[in-house]
Amino acid sequence: MKGYFYILALTALFMNLTSCDKWDCNGDLDGMWQMTEWRDKDGVVRATKEDMIFYNFQLQMASFRKQSCEKFFTRTSLEATPERIRIFDPIEYAGNGHDEVLPMSILSVVGVPQDGILWVQVLTGSTMQLRTNSQDILTFRKY
């Protein structure tokens, strides 16, 4: 019986050591976020939570979804620091195992600016507020 325990323990240790080593690397940013408000520089509300805009950050990838736009879903590359998020290279599956790089303008419907730069104003485990270079303010809740 003792031998079986050791074999089980060694198997568990081996599986742990050889498992995937991709861990969340963006701290509180990682995960799914729902936009609760998007205000432009003049204070005009451009979107609310009823517009169903979602951001998802994981590893060096971001994805964006807007449910009110039929089938709008886009993945991008991501660079994140505590002060700044840079979104670039939006892609769409083009079939036959290939992706197509899209223009940054495709992301304007979800609040991502053409330059892809979002400045972190607030970031906690449950709340995020981002500012664009054109002074739009995007507010989110962890979803």
C-alpha positions in Angstrom: 0.0 0.0 0.0 2.8 2.4 0.9 4.4 1.7 -2.6 1.2 2.8 -4.3 1.2 6.0 -2.4 4.8 6.8 -3.5 4.0 6.0 -7.1 0.9 8.2 -7.0 2.9 11.1 -5.4 5.7 10.7 -8.0 3.2 10.7 -10.8 1.5 13.8 -9.5 4.9 15.6 -9.1 6.0 14.6 -12.7 2.7 15.8 -14.2 3.0 19.1 -12.3 6.6 19.6 -13.5 5.7 18.9 -17.1 2.4 20.8 -17.3 1.9 24.0 -19.3 3.9 26.9 -18.0 1.8 29.7 -19.3 0.6 31.7 -16.3 -1.4 34.9 -16.3 1.2 37.7 -16.7 -0.8 40.9 -16.6 -1.9 41.0 -12.9 -5.4 42.5 -12.3 -5.7 43.2 -16.1 -6.1 39.5 -17.0 -9.6 38.3 -17.4 -12.9 39.4 -18.8 -14.2 43.0 -18.6 -17.6 44.5 -19.4 -17.6 48.1 -20.5 -20.0 50.0 -18.3 -19.5 53.5 -19.8 -17.6 55.1 -22.7 -17.4 59.0 -22.6 -15.7 61.1 -25.2 -13.6 64.1 -24.4 -16.7 66.3 -24.4 -18.4 64.1 -21.8 -20.9 62.6 -24.3 -21.8 59.0 -23.5 -20.8 56.9 -26.5 -21.7 53.5 -24.9 -23.1 52.0 -21.7 -23.3 48.4 -20.4 -26.4 47.9 -22.4 -24.2 48.0 -25.6 -22.6 44.7 -24.3 -19.0 45.5 -25.1 -16.5 43.1 -23.7 -12.7 43.1 -23.4 -10.7 40.0 -22.5 -7.0 40.0 -21.7 -4.8 36.9 -21.3 -1.1 36.4 -21.9 -0.1 38.7 -24.8 -3.5 38.5 -26.4 -6.7 40.6 -26.2 -10.1 39.9 -27.6 -13.0 42.3 -28.1 -16.7 41.5 -28.5 -19.7 43.7 -29.1 -22.9 41.7 -29.0 -25.1 44.4 -30.6 -23.0 44.2 -33.8 -23.8 40.9 -35.4 -20.8 38.6 -35.1 -18.3 41.2 -34.0 -15.4 39.4 -32.4 -11.7 40.3 -32.9 -8.5 39.1 -31.4 -5.3 41.2 -31.2 -1.8 41.3 -29.8 -1.2 43.0 -26.5 1.6 44.8 -24.7 0.7 45.8 -21.1 2.5 47.7 -18.4 1.0 49.1 -15.2 0.6 52.5 -16.9 -0.3 51.6 -20.5 -2.0 49.0 -22.7 -1.0 48.8 -26.3 -3.3 46.9 -28.7 -2.1 46.0 -32.2 -2.5 43.7 -35.1 -6.2 42.8 -35.0 -6.7 39.5 -36.7 -9.6 37.4 -38.1 -9.5 33.8 -39.1 -9.4 33.7 -42.9 -9.8 29.9 -43.2 -7.4 27.0 -44.1 -5.3 27.7 -41.0 -4.6 31.3 -41.8 -5.3 34.6 -40.1 -5.8 38.0 -41.8 -4.4 41.1 -40.2 -7.1 43.8 -40.1 -6.8 47.6 -39.9 -6.9 49.1 -36.4 -10.0 51.0 -37.4 -12.0 47.8 -37.0 -11.7 48.3 -33.2 -13.3 51.8 -33.1 -16.7 50.3 -32.4 -15.4 49.0 -29.0 -13.5 52.1 -28.0 -10.0 51.2 -29.0 -8.4 54.2 -30.8 -6.5 54.0 -34.0 -3.1 54.2 -32.3 -4.1 51.3 -29.9 -2.9 53.1 -26.8 -5.0 53.0 -23.6 -3.7 54.7 -20.5 -4.6 52.9 -17.2 -6.3 55.3 -14.8 -7.7 52.8 -12.4 -7.1 49.0 -12.3 -8.2 46.8 -9.4 -9.5 43.3 -9.2 -13.0 44.5 -10.0 -12.8 47.9 -11.7 -10.8 49.4 -14.6 -10.8 52.8 -16.1 -8.8 53.6 -19.3 -8.1 56.9 -21.1 -7.3 57.3 -24.8 -4.9 59.9 -26.2 -8.0 61.7 -27.5 -9.2 61.9 -23.9 -12.1 59.3 -24.1 -12.7 57.5 -20.8 -13.6 53.8 -20.9 -14.9 52.4 -17.6 -15.2 48.6 -17.0 -16.3 46.1 -14.4 -14.7 42.6 -14.1 -17.0 40.1 -15.6 
